[in-house]
Amino acid sequence: MRAVTPLSWEPILQVEDLRVYYKSIYGEVKSVDGVSFSVNPNEVFGIAGESGCGKSTLVEGILRVIRPPGYIRSGKIIFRNTDLISLDEEELRKIRWKELSYIPQGSMNSLNPVLRIEEQMMDAMISHTQISKQEAKEAVLSGLKDVGLPVEVSRMYPHELSGGMKQRVIIATAVLLKPSLIVADEPVTALDVVVQKGILQSIANLRDRYGMTVIFVAHDLAAHVS
């Protein structure tokens, strides 16, 4: 995993002694137990490990999207000098998508099958900003071009797209508001190697173009953003 030279030595994200556990009938299951690391601005930070080792739980904990029976037992998640654990849901909502964005594992299945791509991408923008519908529409078309998709995709439904095209739509949606940090949780899972290369290159190009920081999660050590 190669990281570009950071613009600042002050980390954009610091994770300190993070513990994310699951409650079960047998007691607590320690999925993430005392993890610490820091990520510098404009860096590509890789998290690699075998399936089931807790990678997704780690990033879901960092983003505060962990669902019951999972919960954050303790630790600190400092993003731009703010501890995300201390924020309530409304405060978190103000920074999600705009400052902190997420490409979830299995994200191709997160598209609504009854809405056109344009509607779904516009909803993500309008619900987190004061942008007008016309501005949002223009941003959607620009975002699709950024990931190498034709503007005609905006009027299509998810079932009309290939797996690689769906994944590019998800990536375009995640970076619409030009967040400072984007977390990509195994974004090339279930795609063939040729499509994987294109997806990874798209993420690298967006990182370079907009100066984003990327946390890239993978179980395949051959997959990387260069």
Long-range contacts (C-beta under 8 A, 24 or more apart in sequence): 1-44, 1-45, 1-46, 1-216, 1-224, 1-225, 2-44, 2-224, 2-226, 3-40, 3-43, 3-44, 3-45, 4-42, 4-43, 4-44, 4-207, 4-208, 5-42, 6-40, 6-41, 6-42, 6-43, 7-41, 7-42, 7-211, 8-40, 8-41, 9-40, 10-41, 11-38, 11-39, 11-40, 11-41, 11-78, 12-39, 12-40, 12-41, 12-79, 12-80, 12-180, 12-181, 12-213, 13-38, 13-39, 13-62, 13-77, 13-78, 13-79, 13-181, 13-213, 13-215, 14-38, 14-39, 14-76, 14-77, 14-78, 15-62, 15-75, 15-76, 15-77, 15-78, 16-75, 16-76, 16-77, 16-78, 17-74, 17-75, 17-76, 18-58, 18-61, 18-62, 18-72, 18-74, 18-75, 18-76, 18-77, 19-72, 19-73, 19-74, 19-75, 20-54, 20-57, 20-58, 20-60, 20-61, 20-66, 20-70, 20-71, 20-72, 20-73, 21-70, 21-71, 21-73, 22-69, 22-70, 22-71, 23-68, 23-69, 23-71, 24-69, 28-73, 31-57, 31-70, 32-57, 32-58, 32-61, 35-75, 39-181, 39-213, 39-215, 40-213, 41-180, 41-211, 41-213, 42-207, 42-211, 42-212, 42-213, 43-213, 43-214, 44-204, 44-207, 44-213, 44-214, 44-216, 44-224, 44-225, 45-213, 45-214, 45-215, 45-216, 46-216, 46-217, 46-218, 46-224, 47-215, 47-216, 47-217, 47-218, 48-217, 48-218, 48-219, 48-221, 49-219, 50-219, 51-219, 55-185, 55-186, 55-217, 55-219, 56-105, 56-185, 56-186, 56-217, 59-102, 59-183, 59-185, 59-215, 59-217, 62-183, 62-215, 63-96, 63-100, 63-102, 63-183, 64-92, 65-102, 79-181, 80-180, 93-128, 96-128, 97-124, 97-125, 97-128, 97-174, 97-176, 97-177, 97-179, 98-128, 98-129, 98-177, 98-179, 99-179, 99-180, 99-181, 100-179, 100-180, 100-181, 100-182, 100-183, 101-174, 101-175, 101-177, 101-179, 101-181, 101-182, 101-183, 102-174, 102-182, 102-183, 102-185, 103-170, 103-171, 103-174, 103-182, 103-183, 103-184, 103-185, 103-187, 104-185, 105-185, 105-186, 105-189, 105-217, 106-189, 107-167, 107-170, 107-185, 107-187, 108-163, 108-166, 108-167, 108-170, 108-190, 110-170, 111-158, 111-166, 111-169, 111-170, 112-158, 113-157, 113-158, 113-159, 114-157, 115-157, 116-154, 116-155, 116-156, 116-157, 117-144, 117-153, 117-154, 117-155, 117-156, 117-157, 117-158, 117-161, 117-169, 118-154, 118-155, 120-173, 121-154, 121-169, 121-172, 121-173, 121-176, 124-173, 124-176, 125-176, 125-177, 128-177, 129-177, 139-176, 140-172, 140-176, 143-172, 143-173, 143-175, 143-176, 144-168, 144-169, 144-172, 146-172, 146-175, 146-202, 146-205, 146-206, 146-209, 147-171, 147-172, 147-202, 147-206, 148-198, 148-202, 163-190, 163-191, 163-195, 164-191, 164-195, 164-198, 164-199, 167-191, 167-195, 167-199, 168-199, 168-202, 171-199, 171-202, 171-203, 171-206, 175-206, 175-210, 175-212, 178-210, 178-212, 179-212, 180-212, 180-213, 181-212, 181-213, 181-214, 181-215, 182-212, 182-213, 182-214, 182-215, 183-214, 183-215, 183-217, 184-214, 184-215, 184-216, 184-217, 185-217, 186-217, 186-218, 186-219, 187-216, 188-218, 188-220, 188-223, 196-223, 200-224, 200-225, 200-226
